[in-house]
Structures are given as structure tokens and as C-alpha cells.
Amino acid sequence: MPEENKLRACSYFLVRYVPDVLREEFLNIGVFVHSPAENFLDCLFTDDIRRIKRFHPQADTELLRELQAHFEEQIEEHESDLDGYVREIQESFSNLIQVTSPRACLVAEPQAEMQELFARYVGARRAGPPAQNTRMRIKQRLTDAFRLHGVLDLKLFERHVPAEQWTQKGDVFSFDFGYRPTQVAGKPNGHVKLIHAYSLSRDNELVKALRWTFDRVLEKEAADLTVAHEDLPRPLDDVVLSSQSILRHERIPLLPISGFDAYAQSVGAELAM
């Protein structure tokens, strides 16, 4: 049965701007949502600097504008230990920028819940929702598509496929998803299919590392790799073109967010054969 109606345990914590700790006056400026089961952590910060200036005219606006990008980068760097990074956040911010204790919640979709929590506790973003071009958001959108079409329930479909079975013991890299089609399941030389999410506009160096890892897989067995990525605006910039070139050179199919639902359906049909 598809998992779209199943609620999952998450936690969220608010980020507060506290210009005078002694007066204990604060303004909510952001929210984090953490789902350990999904290995998901994301954040959303206000871009309404005028509101902050009304609250505190001497606010360091340059610092506040950089918070969204800063934490997006930190989340990607700490993806292998998001639980540890959440603890680090709780312990590290206690002066000008403070975070609340985590609050438990049950959600169907963590990203949608983050938007709702932001609207409730922080307000509206002047520029609208953030771009879907971080690896974490792309991966979560792909997870939601697989869940919606019942793929996550299938026994042959795996999450977090360790690369060390093809590379070397101790390699911490994992492909996001993987499976062997029914007709070759159980055979040692079966054709494994791997899926991994990256941002073509932000993860150029990681794409190069992914190519190296996939080459190691191909040295051991026949395999396919699909890279899920953000929907791309036109014209394409040099970083995107470089990422595309690297992957297409290896004949690695590219899958934009707009194609996730159709792809999830195709995987479900393939595994149901």
C-alpha cells in the first residue's frame, strides 16, 4: 500500500534573532525541520529584512541575509551525521542567534510541513518559497514520489545503498536508492540500478566524485545510474553545463524534478513484473 497517508515522526526548532539577551526580546527568523527516518534536515529563513530592521534598527543585515545559504551548505556538509549536526546547532547558538529546543511533530511530507511552520511562526517570504536546488530538497521530492507510488514498500527497493560493496571497506558514501529488477533478483551478476540526487547548479565537485564512485561500481558489475536533479531554468549557466557534460560523458541519465512521478511509476511497474 502506498505510504502517502502515513505520518512520520519529525522535530522542528525555531531560530530567533535576539539583539539584547538581557531583555529577552526576540524575533523568529527561521525554522529547521528534522526527520531522522528520512535522513532529512532543511531550513527556511526570512528574507524580510525590513521587518527585522523595524524590530532592531541596528541589525547586521549582511549576516542575516547569509543565514539561508550558510545553513544550506552546512546541512549538505553534515549529511552523513545529521543527528550530530542538529546537536551542534543546539549547542552553538545562544547569543545573537538562538534556537529553541526541538519540538516533536507528525508529518506526511517534511518539506510541506516546513513551509507551514514557517508561515505560522515566522511569516511570509518576500521572494516566495526557496529554490528546489539543494540536494536535500531534491532527494526529499524524489522520496515523496517513490512513497506516493508505493515504491518504498517494495522489498527489492533499497534506500541508502552503501558504496563500499564496490569501492573499499569504510567508504561512507551511499547511493540514495537502488534495486535489482525482478527478472534478475538474487543473481550475483544481476543488473543493479542506482539512483542518486544532486543539484547540477550547486554540486559540481560532488558530481565528479559520484562519477568516480560509479566507475568503481562498473568495474565490479553491470549497473545503471540515474541522477535526479532540480528543474533547470534557461539559459543554463557554466556550472550546470559542466555537471551535465560530466554525467553525459558516462551516459548517466538525468532526471529533473518534473519527471519524478513518471519515473517512480516506471520503477514500481518494473519491480512488479
N, C-alpha and C positions, 0 to 999 in steps of 0.2 A: 504493500500500500504506500502511495506517495506520502512524504513527510511534511507536505506544505502546511498542515494544520497542527503539527506538533510544536509545542513551546519548548524553548531551550533556556537553561539557566544562564544568566549573564549577570554582570555587575556594571554599574556606571559610577563615575565620580565627576564632580563639577570642579572647574578651575575658576579661581577667584582672583581678582585684582584688589590688593589690599595696600593702598598707599601709606596708611598710618596704622601700624599694627596695634599700637596702644589704644586707639579709638575704636578698633574692631569694626570699622566700617568697610564694606566690601561691595564689589560689583561682579556678578557672574559673567565670565567672558568666554567660557568654553566647556566642553563636556568630552569625556572619554567613555567608550563602551568596550567592555572586555568579555569575550566568550571563550573560556578555556577549551571547551569541547570542540569549537570551530578553529582553534588557534588563531583567533581574531582579536585585533585591537585596532581601534580607529579613534579619531578625534575630530572635533569641529570647533573652530574658534570664530568669534565675532570679527567682522570686518567693518563694523560701525564705529570708527574711531571718534566721530563727533560725539557719540553717546558717552564714550569714555572721557573725552575732554570736558564734557559738561559735568561729569562726576568728579573729575580731578584735572583742572586746567594745566597742571604741571606734568601730566603723564608723559612717559617716554614712548611716544607713538612709534618710533622706529622699532623698538623692542617688541611692542605689542603686535605690529604688523608682521613680524617674522615668526611669531609663535606657531602658526599653522604649518608653515614649511619646515620649521625646526622639528616639530614633533612627528610629522610625516616621515622625515628622514630617520629619526631615531627609532621609530617603530620598525621600519624596514631593516635597520642595522641590528635590531634586537629580536628579529623574528624567531630565531632558534630558541629563545628563552623569554617569551612574552610575560610569563608569570613573574620572572625575576625583574623585568623592566618595570612592571606595574609596582612592585615593591620599591624599586629605586625611585620612581616618581613620588610615591607616598613619603619617602624619607628625605627627599632632596629639596622639596619646595615648601617653604614655611615662612617666607618673609613677604616680599612684594607680590610674588605669585604663589598662591596657596592652592592645595587640592583638598577636597573633602574626603572622608573615609568612603570606601566603596559601599554602594547600596545595591542590594540584590534585586533582580527583576527577571521575569519570564517573558521571552520574546519569540516571535515567529521568525523575524528577519533582523539581525543586529543593525544593519545599516539603516533600515527604515526606522528602527527604534531610536537610533542616534539622532535622526532628523527631528523626531517628535520630542525627544528630551531637550534638544537644543531650543526648539520653539517654545517649550514650556518654561525653561529655566533661564534662558539667555535672551532670546528674541529672534528677530528676523535678520538674515544676512542680506546686505545691500546688493551683493553680486549673485545672490541665489545659492543653490547647493554647490559644494565644491566639485571640481572636475573629477571624473571617474578614472583618473590616470595614475593612481598609486597601485602598486602590486597588491596590497591588502584589499583594496576595494574591487579590483578586477577578480581576484581569487574568490572573494565572497559572492560576487554576482554569479560566477561560474558555479559555485557550491549551491547557491539558491536554485539555479536552473536544473542542476542534477537532482536536487531534492524535489523540486516541483514535478519532475517527470519520473520519479520513483527509482532513479538510478542508484542513489546512495544506499537503498535497501538491498541491492543485488549482491549476492555473496561473492561473485567473481570481481566485483568492482572494489578497488582499494584506494584508501587515502594515504598520503604520506609514504610513498614508496621509497625506501632507503636506497641511495645510490651505491652504498658500499658493497652491495652484492655484485656490482660490476666494476667498481673502481678499486678501493682498498679499504681495509678494515679501519674504522674510525672516521671515515668520511661522514660529515654531519649533514651533507646535502640530501634532501628528499625531493622527489618529484611530487607534485601536488596530488595527482591521481594516476592510476594505472589499471590495466586489465588485460586479460587474455581472452579473445573471443571463444565462445563455447566450443567451436569445432576443433580447437587446438588446446583446450584447457587440460592441464595435467601432463602435457608432453614437455619434456625437458627443453626442447628446442622450439617451443611454441612461439608464435609471433606476438611479442608483448607490445602493447600500445600505451604510451605515456602522454600525460597532459600536464602542462605547467603554465602558470600565469606570470607574465612580465609586462611592464609598461615599456612600449617601444620608444616613448619620448623621454623616459627618465632612467631606464635601466640598461643603458648601452653596454657598460662594463660587465654587468651581470649576464647579459645575453652572450657575451664572449665566453664567460665561464660555463654557461649552460651548453654551448656548442662543444666545448672540450669534454664535458661530462658525457654528453650524448655520444660523442665519438668513442668513448670508453665502453659504452653500452654496446655499440655496433661491433666492437672488436670481439665481444663475447657471444652475441646472438643477433638475429634479425629483429628489428624493432622499428616502430614508428613513434615520432614525437610531434605533438601539436602544441603550438604556443598560443595561449589565449591572451588577448591584449585589449586595450581601450579602443573605442571608435575614434578614428583619426580625422582631424579637420583638414581642410585643404587651404593653401598648399602645404605639402609636407616639408618639415624642416630637415636640416642636415643630420640631426641625431636620429630621427625616425628613419630616414633613408639609409643610414649606416646600419641600424638594427635590422631593417628589412633585408639588406644585402647579405649580412652575416647569416641570417636564418635561411634565406632562399638559396644561398650557395650550398647549404646542406640539404636542400629540398625538404625543409621543415615547413609544414602547412601553418598558415597564420589564421587565427580565428578571432574576429572582433566581437565585442560585447553584443552587438546587434544580431549575431549569429548563434548566440549561446543556446537559446531554446531549441532551435532546429538541430543543433549538434547533440544536445542532451537526448533528444528524441531518437536520433540515429544510433547513439551508443546504447540506449535502452533496447531498441529493436535488435541490434547486433547481439547483445547478451541474452536476449530472449529466444534466440534461434535454437 
